[in-house]
């Protein structure tokens, strides 16, 4: 009797090579897809981060300005609108020059500082020509008039405003406000290249102070840092941040636009802030 031997046939070398090649292609496709998804995820995260930073920064600045009882604004004008490169923040502009100006209420202006009353609006036409640097130009022709606001590239906004007094934040043995339950906070909003700093100093609640000066440590300065994603340009030896304001003295409002840029992501935030208190720009008559 002849027994049939059972044949155990395995894969040939060619089949193994083909299988390995197909497997490698599948792995490559999966890795590529995962890498692509990862890039998209990181891009979305960066985009959300820029948007959140922009909105949070604007909201904080707007809230401070809205409460102002006193305000000073430092910045510059440009005959040619400044373009902030979205892909290359900090781009140097060699064909421009700038001069810094500070605006304050007339009774609070110091030295060469301009004031909102005399330099807020320039009248052109039948009512005169005005002189100096102005935030708004109004052209009068008979009974008609038209207004144009200048774009002010902001370097610093200094604001004083009232806050409820809480003795738990006052230093031990410190004096207390008399005749009122309010303290005064002085906030400085500083635009320095791509950075936005907000410092706060209280008259009585000194435990809440958050500020720095030329003698401060990096840690003290970092504590006041609000954002590092503001777009900016370099002009001569100065940085001009993408913080643009138009100021309506008569209506006590500031229109502010901030342009942010980070890793190719850009986001602009803007709005109009109306100051609640009266006589912030102009002294009472």
C-alpha positions, 0 to 999 in steps of 0.5 A: 500500500502506498501512502500519500505524503502530506505536503507542507507548502510554505511561502516562497521567497518572492511571496515574502518579499511582496508581502513585506513590500505591501506591509511597508507601503501600508505602514508608510501610508498610516504614518504619513496620515498620522503625521499630516493629522498631527500637523493639522492639529498643531496648526489648529492649536497654534491658531486657537492659542493666538486667538485666545491670547488676542481676545484676552489681551484686548478684553483686559485693556478695554476693561481698564480703559473703560473705567478710566478717571485719567488717561495718558497715551504715548505713541506715534503717527506715520504719514504712510500707513505701517504694514505689519508683515504677517509672516515675518514679525519684527521686520525692519523698515529702513525708509521710515522715521517716527517721533513719539508723542504723549497726549494727556488732559490739559491739567495733567500734561507735563512739559512737551506733552500734548493735550486732548483739548488743544490737539484733539481736533484740527479744524480746517475751513471757515473756523480756522486751520489749527496747528500742531499734531492732531488726533482728528481733522474736521473739514468745514465747508459752509454748513457741511463738515467731514471728519477724519481720524488719525491712526495713532500707533500706541506705545503706552497707555497709562490709566488711573481708575477707582476700585473697591477698597479691601483692607486685606490687601493693604500692608499692615499698619498702612493708612486707609482711604478717608471718606471713601471706600475706594482705592485708586489703581494706576495701570500702565499698558506697555506695548514693547515689540511683540510683548504686552505688559500690564502693570498695576500700582495701588495707592493703599492695597499694595499687596496687589501691586504688580509692576517693574522698573529698570532695577527689577528682576526678569521674574518681576518683569515676567509677572507683568507679561500679558502676551508675546505674540503681538506683531511689530516692526522695527523703525530706526532704533525703535519697535512699533507694535501693531497696536493702533488707536483712533481717539474720539475726544468729544465722545470719550471713546478709543477705537483700538486694533491689535494684530497678533502673529505667531508661527504663521498664524495671525489674528486681529482683534478690534473694537470701540471702548467708551469711557464711563466717567466724564471729563477724562480727556478734557477738563471741566469748564 
